[in-house]
Amino acid sequence: MPEQRIRIETEGAVATIVVARPEKLNAFDIPMLQELLAACDAVEANRQIHAVVLTGEGKAFSAGGDIKAWAGMEPDEFGHAWVRFGHRVFERLATLRMPVVAALNGHALGGGLEFAAAADIRIAEAQIKIGMPETSLGMVPGWSGTQRLVKRFGAQIIRRMVLGGEVFTAEEARLNGLIDQVVETGQAVAAAKEYAARICTRGPAAIEISKLMLSVAAGEDNGTAVEALGSILVAKTGDLKEGVAAFGEKRPAAFKGLW
């Protein structure tokens, strides 16, 4: 059996997703992306989980994509098996029903920053650096670095990282809105779990629906969010159950409507 690189740890209503490849600075390869997708499905399905924490094992958060995992790919494989699949996995993470808090215990560069950006809240340790070095390798950000990051943080700060290669300290990143809170070295995971626990004291339905509404307002997920909200509302009226029952019993449905 291959070694598991994505681990889920559960404490009460908080699930912590740990990227566990410290010898490679928690860089992602295809099997790890597959594991992360499965981890997202697992926490989504657990109705006892109301918040998620992301972090990396060891001294790193995540170095992003492992260069050795994609360097030898042909262009079509690189575009589909690597870029599009990684994009889909991070989108799955970003659209989890519960809030996600990233504990940046190490540098967040390139794909590592895209990974952190999929979270709702980012708490970073003071020593870390933030940047997007892809263009120095002759490539472009591929896991929503020019899309989600621009929507969440603004175009200009992303231009400075992608086009100018600027790297920011944790405090500089906080001042530019990339990071929500800076803590001392070694404190990110504890601070993220504390923040996640605070989320769990609030109404889970209100939190879930608020997250969808915020996604609509930010222009990140209009179609999916609107249809999810509409579907939840209709199902709560009882009309969905009645419609299915009436169909099966070959009778007219007695819908109640919203009121």
C-alpha positions as CSV (number, residue, x, y, z in Angstrom):
1,M,0.0,0.0,0.0
2,P,1.3,3.5,-0.9
3,E,2.0,5.7,2.1
4,Q,-0.9,8.0,2.9
5,R,0.1,11.7,2.4
6,I,-3.2,13.4,3.3
7,R,-4.4,12.7,6.8
8,I,-7.6,13.7,8.6
9,E,-7.6,14.3,12.3
10,T,-10.9,15.0,14.1
11,E,-11.4,16.8,17.4
12,G,-15.1,17.3,18.1
13,A,-16.7,19.3,15.3
14,V,-13.3,20.3,13.8
15,A,-11.5,18.2,11.2
16,T,-7.8,19.0,10.4
17,I,-6.6,18.0,7.0
18,V,-2.8,17.5,7.2
19,V,-0.5,17.4,4.1
20,A,2.0,14.9,5.3
21,R,5.1,14.8,3.0
22,P,7.6,16.8,5.1
23,E,10.6,15.4,3.3
24,K,9.4,17.2,0.1
25,L,8.1,20.3,1.9
26,N,4.6,18.9,1.5
27,A,4.7,19.4,-2.3
28,F,1.8,17.8,-4.2
29,D,1.9,15.0,-6.8
30,I,-1.0,13.4,-8.5
31,P,-1.7,10.7,-5.8
32,M,-1.7,13.4,-3.2
33,L,-4.2,15.5,-5.2
34,Q,-6.4,12.4,-5.4
35,E,-6.1,11.9,-1.6
36,L,-7.0,15.5,-1.0
37,L,-10.1,15.1,-3.2
38,A,-11.1,12.1,-1.2
39,A,-10.5,13.9,2.1
40,C,-12.8,16.7,1.0
41,D,-15.5,14.2,0.2
42,A,-15.0,12.6,3.6
43,V,-15.3,15.7,5.7
44,E,-18.2,17.0,3.6
45,A,-20.1,13.7,4.2
46,N,-19.5,13.9,8.0
47,R,-22.4,15.9,9.3
48,Q,-20.7,16.2,12.7
49,I,-17.9,18.4,11.2
50,H,-18.6,22.1,11.1
51,A,-15.2,23.6,10.4
52,V,-11.9,22.4,8.7
53,V,-8.3,23.3,9.4
54,L,-5.6,22.9,6.7
55,T,-1.9,22.6,7.6
56,G,1.3,20.9,6.6
57,E,3.4,18.4,8.6
58,G,6.8,19.5,9.8
59,K,8.2,22.9,9.0
60,A,6.4,23.5,5.7
61,F,2.8,24.4,4.8
62,S,3.1,23.3,1.2
63,A,5.6,24.0,-1.5
64,G,2.8,23.6,-4.1
65,G,3.3,21.2,-7.0
66,D,6.2,18.8,-7.0
67,I,8.2,19.8,-10.1
68,K,9.3,16.1,-10.6
69,A,5.6,15.2,-10.8
70,W,4.9,17.3,-13.9
71,A,8.3,18.2,-15.5
72,G,8.3,15.2,-17.8
73,M,4.6,15.5,-19.0
74,E,3.7,16.2,-22.5
75,P,1.7,19.4,-23.0
76,D,-1.7,17.8,-23.3
77,E,-1.1,15.6,-20.2
78,F,0.3,18.6,-18.3
79,G,-2.8,20.7,-19.1
80,H,-5.3,18.0,-18.3
81,A,-3.9,15.5,-15.8
82,W,-2.0,18.1,-13.9
83,V,-3.4,21.7,-14.2
84,R,-7.1,20.9,-14.8
85,F,-7.2,18.1,-12.2
86,G,-5.4,20.2,-9.6
87,H,-7.7,23.1,-10.3
88,R,-10.7,20.8,-9.8
89,V,-9.4,19.5,-6.5
90,F,-8.7,23.0,-5.1
91,E,-12.2,24.1,-6.3
92,R,-13.6,21.2,-4.3
93,L,-11.8,22.4,-1.3
94,A,-12.9,26.0,-1.7
95,T,-16.5,25.0,-2.0
96,L,-16.8,22.8,1.0
97,R,-20.0,23.4,2.9
98,M,-18.2,24.4,6.1
99,P,-15.6,27.2,6.6
100,V,-12.0,26.3,6.1
101,V,-9.1,27.8,8.2
102,A,-5.6,27.5,6.8
103,A,-2.7,27.3,9.3
104,L,0.3,28.5,7.4
105,N,3.2,27.0,9.5
106,G,5.6,27.5,6.6
107,H,6.1,29.3,3.3
108,A,3.1,29.5,0.9
109,L,4.6,29.9,-2.6
110,G,3.0,29.1,-5.9
111,G,0.6,26.1,-5.6
112,G,1.1,26.4,-1.8
113,L,-0.5,29.8,-1.9
114,E,-3.2,28.6,-4.2
115,F,-3.9,25.8,-1.7
116,A,-4.1,28.4,1.2
117,A,-6.3,30.7,-0.9
118,A,-9.0,27.9,-1.1
119,A,-9.5,28.4,2.6
120,D,-11.9,31.0,4.0
121,I,-9.5,32.3,6.7
122,R,-5.6,32.2,6.7
123,I,-3.5,32.4,9.9
124,A,0.2,32.5,9.3
125,E,3.3,32.3,11.4
126,A,5.5,35.4,11.5
127,Q,8.5,33.8,9.7
128,I,6.8,32.6,6.5
129,K,6.9,34.1,3.0
130,I,4.2,34.5,0.4
131,G,4.7,34.5,-3.3
132,M,3.9,33.2,-6.8
133,P,7.2,32.2,-8.5
134,E,5.7,30.3,-11.5
135,T,6.8,32.7,-14.2
136,S,10.4,32.3,-13.1
137,L,10.1,28.7,-14.3
138,G,8.5,29.7,-17.6
139,M,5.0,28.7,-16.5
140,V,1.8,30.4,-15.4
141,P,-0.2,29.8,-12.2
142,G,-2.5,26.9,-12.9
143,W,-4.5,26.1,-9.8
144,S,-6.6,29.3,-9.8
145,G,-3.7,31.7,-9.0
146,T,-4.9,34.2,-11.5
147,Q,-8.6,33.6,-10.9
148,R,-9.6,32.8,-7.2
149,L,-6.6,34.8,-5.9
150,V,-7.6,37.9,-7.9
151,K,-11.2,37.6,-6.8
152,R,-10.3,37.2,-3.1
153,F,-7.3,39.6,-2.8
154,G,-7.5,42.0,-5.7
155,A,-5.7,42.1,-9.0
156,Q,-2.8,44.4,-8.2
157,I,-1.3,42.5,-5.4
158,I,-1.4,39.3,-7.5
159,R,0.2,41.2,-10.4
160,R,3.1,42.1,-8.2
161,M,3.7,38.5,-7.2
162,V,3.0,36.9,-10.6
163,L,4.6,39.5,-12.9
164,G,7.1,41.1,-10.7
165,G,8.1,38.1,-8.6
166,E,7.6,40.0,-5.3
167,V,7.7,37.9,-2.2
168,F,6.0,39.1,1.0
169,T,6.5,38.5,4.7
170,A,3.6,37.3,6.7
171,E,3.0,40.8,8.1
172,E,3.3,42.4,4.6
173,A,0.8,39.8,3.4
174,R,-1.6,40.7,6.2
175,L,-1.4,44.3,5.4
176,N,-2.3,43.5,1.8
177,G,-5.2,41.3,2.8
178,L,-3.6,37.9,1.8
179,I,-3.4,36.8,5.5
180,D,-6.0,37.4,8.2
181,Q,-3.8,36.9,11.3
182,V,-0.1,36.6,12.1
183,V,1.0,34.6,15.1
184,E,4.4,33.6,16.5
185,T,6.4,30.7,15.1
186,G,4.8,27.3,16.1
187,Q,1.4,28.8,16.9
188,A,-0.5,28.7,13.6
189,V,-2.2,25.3,14.1
190,A,-3.3,26.1,17.6
191,A,-4.6,29.5,16.5
192,A,-6.4,28.0,13.5
193,K,-8.1,25.3,15.7
194,E,-9.2,28.0,18.1
195,Y,-10.7,30.0,15.3
196,A,-12.4,26.9,13.9
197,A,-13.8,26.1,17.4
198,R,-15.2,29.7,17.4
199,I,-17.0,29.0,14.1
200,C,-18.4,25.8,15.6
201,T,-20.2,27.7,18.3
202,R,-22.4,29.4,15.7
203,G,-25.4,28.0,13.9
204,P,-24.2,25.4,11.4
205,A,-27.0,26.1,8.9
206,A,-26.5,29.8,9.1
207,I,-22.8,29.4,8.6
208,E,-23.2,27.1,5.6
209,I,-25.7,29.3,3.9
210,S,-23.7,32.4,4.7
211,K,-20.7,30.9,3.1
212,L,-22.7,30.3,-0.1
213,M,-24.1,33.8,0.0
214,L,-20.6,35.3,0.4
215,S,-19.4,33.3,-2.6
216,V,-22.2,34.8,-4.7
217,A,-21.4,38.3,-3.5
218,A,-17.7,37.7,-4.4
219,G,-18.5,36.5,-7.9
220,E,-16.8,33.2,-7.2
221,D,-19.5,30.6,-7.4
222,N,-22.8,32.2,-8.6
223,G,-24.4,29.3,-10.5
224,T,-23.6,26.5,-8.0
225,A,-24.3,28.6,-5.0
226,V,-27.7,29.9,-6.2
227,E,-28.9,26.5,-7.3
228,A,-27.7,24.9,-4.0
229,L,-29.6,27.6,-1.9
230,G,-32.7,27.2,-4.0
231,S,-32.6,23.4,-3.8
232,I,-32.2,23.5,0.0
233,L,-35.1,25.9,0.4
234,V,-37.4,23.9,-1.8
235,A,-36.4,20.6,0.0
236,K,-37.1,22.2,3.4
237,T,-40.7,23.0,2.4
238,G,-41.5,19.3,2.0
239,D,-42.5,19.8,-1.6
240,L,-39.6,17.7,-2.9
241,K,-40.7,14.6,-0.8
242,E,-44.3,15.1,-1.8
243,G,-43.5,15.4,-5.5
244,V,-41.4,12.2,-5.5
245,A,-44.0,10.3,-3.5
246,A,-46.8,11.5,-5.8
247,F,-44.8,10.4,-8.8
248,G,-44.3,7.0,-7.4
249,E,-47.9,6.6,-6.3
250,K,-49.2,8.0,-9.7
251,R,-51.4,10.6,-8.0
252,P,-51.6,14.4,-8.1
253,A,-49.1,16.1,-5.8
254,A,-50.4,18.1,-2.8
255,F,-47.7,20.8,-2.7
256,K,-47.5,23.2,0.3
257,G,-45.3,25.9,-1.1
258,L,-43.1,28.2,0.9
259,W,-45.7,29.3,3.5
